Amino acid sequence: MWDYSDKVKDHFLHPRNVGEVENPDAIGEVGSLACGDALRLTLKLDENQRIKEIKFQTFGCASAIASSSALTEIAKGKTLEEAEKISNQDLADFLGGLPEEKMHCSVMGKEALDAAIANFRGEKMVKGEFEIVCKCFGVTDREIERVARDNRLTTLEQVTDFTKAGGGCQACHPKIKEILAGLWQILPEEPAEKNLPGGKKLTNLQKIRLIEETLEREILPPIRSDGGDLELVDIDGNTIYVALRGNCSFCPQSQFTLKNFVEAKLREFVSSDLVVEEVKP
């Protein structure tokens, strides 16, 4: 279970400025439902070019809602130049801190605000200026560089916590390490070989135990923190059968979670040839 501050809980349970500003002067949209998080900001300026009204609509977890609510409170009354200086760390500090694994929610808020400001100014990203590094979550090289620089991120794990990049199929891990190496002038670590002592393969019993340990340690805590749950039903060779419970049982993103989170984690910590399948009631 994540350790949320009282302010995070307050802004999640009682979010401020939810909805859509009528006839907005600017709109900022980031993320997508396919990636599991999406945020839409609308804002209106007064005669002095200060943010008079700002509202949000988000699809995401408790941290995403709380971060979006905090963003609107911080940005209200500021000029666009002042609002530009708001950092994702400012949002986290305003909320009394966020778990490292949820820092990407504060980053999403910062990106939505930047997108709204760019929209007001009529600015657009020039095609060809960026490369999508993480195709699972649509994260570009420029986003990774900016977030890593702003937050002094030096490891792959930190980049995943702050941007979600690398949290899916993991094919982008070498590219993320390359970006960090170029940014901080460090050499990426060579991937370590995962072998049992003596080069032996996992026995069926060892595989089952490792699957159960990985579920309890790496997979179930974040799923349960958002009101969901998952039950291990059976293991047949390399196929793992699970049943979704709680919020996961009716979540529209459940299949994405199964393949890009549950299956990805089991492949990372147990075996690269594992496949996760859902057992329907």
C-alpha positions, 0 to 999 in steps of 0.5 A: 500500500502506498504511503499517501500524505493527508493532503494527497488524500484530501485532494483525491477525496475532495478535488478542487476545480474539477470540470471544464472552463466554459469558452476557455482561452487555452487547452492542454491535453496529455496522456491517453486512455490507452496508456492508463493516464490522461489529463485535460486542462482548460483555463481562462485569463483575466484582463491582466493576463493572469489565470482567472479560472482553471479546471481539470478532467483526468483519468487516472489513480488517486495521485493523478487526481490529487496532482491535478487538483494541486496544480489548479490551486497553485496556478490560479492567479499566476501569469503564464510566465509565472505558471511556466516556472511551476515544476512537478516537484512543486506539485509533489511538495504542495501535497506533502510528497508523493511515492516515488512510483507515483511521481509520473502523476506530478510530471503529467500535471506539469506537461498539461500546464505547459501544453495549455500555455503553448496552446494559448501562444499558438506554439506547436511541436515541429514534426521530426524534433522528437523520437518516441522512445517508449511506445507502450506509453508514448514517451519521447526522448525530449520528455525523458531528457527534460524530466531527467534534467529537472529532477536529476534522474540518473537511473532507469528505475527513476525514469520509469517512476517519473514518466512510466517509460520502460514500465511496459514491454521493456524494449526501450530500456537500452535507449533510456540508458543511452539518453541518461548516459548522454545527459550525464556523461556516464556509461550505462551498466551492462545487463547482468545475466540472470542464472541460477547457481551452476547455470541450472534452470528453474524447477517447476516448484522454484518457478511457482514460488518465484511467481508467487513472490513476485506477485506479492512483492512487485505486482499486487501492492500497486494494483491493490492501492488503486482498489483492484486485486488479482488472484493466481488461479493456475500455472500450466507450463509457461502460462499463468492464469489469473482472475481479476478482482475489485476495480480491475474486474470492470476496468476498461484498461484491465487487459493493458494492465495484464500484459504491460504490467503483470506479464512484464513484471513476471517476465522481468523477475521470473522468466522471459517466456511467461504468458499471463491469461485472464480466467473469466468468471 
